[in-house]
Amino acid sequence: MPTFNIQLFEGRSIEQKRALVKAITEVTCKTLECSPESVDIIIQDVKKENWATGGKLWSD
């Protein structure tokens, strides 16, 4: 079963998350020829103070 771990900055609405998981599930099923019930998606909301790129925190 495919499992996706998605990390996003906090602040996305529940509607945005619903649309995201629906789109990912649809394309996964089409591409891998699997059932929607076999697709797991884990969304983790991350504070900008806990994420850095290029040696700099996103909160800075």
N, C-alpha and C positions, 0 to 999 in steps of 0.2 A: 504494500500500500504506500502511495506517495505521501510524505509528510513535509509540509512547508513550515519553516520558522521564519516569521517576518517581524522585524524590529522597526518600529516607527517612532518618530518624536510624538510626544503626548499632544493631544488636541484634535485628533481626527474624530469626526462624529460617528455615531453608531451607523448612520446611513452610509457613510463613506466606507466603513469597515464591511458592512453587508454587501455593498457593490463590489468591493475588492475580492472578498472570498467567493462570491458568485462567479466573477470573471475568471479567477484562478481555477476554480473547480471545473468550469465549462471547458476551458482550453486544455486542462490536464486530461479530462475524460476524452476529449476529441483526439488529442495527440497520442495518449497512451492506451486508448481503447479500454478504459476501465469505468467502473460505476462510480457515481458521485459519492456513494457511501464509503468508498475506499479511500477517499481523499481527506486527509487531516490537515488543518491549517491552525497554527498557533500564532497569535498576534501578541507581541510584547510592546507595551507603551514605555518609552524611555524618556526620561527627563533630559533636556539639552545639557544639563550640568554633568550628566553621566556618559556623554558621547563626545569623542574628539576626532578630528581629522587634521592631518598635517601638524600634529603637535599642539593643537589649539582646541579648547573646549568650545562647543557650539554656543554655550551660554555666554561666552566672552565677546 
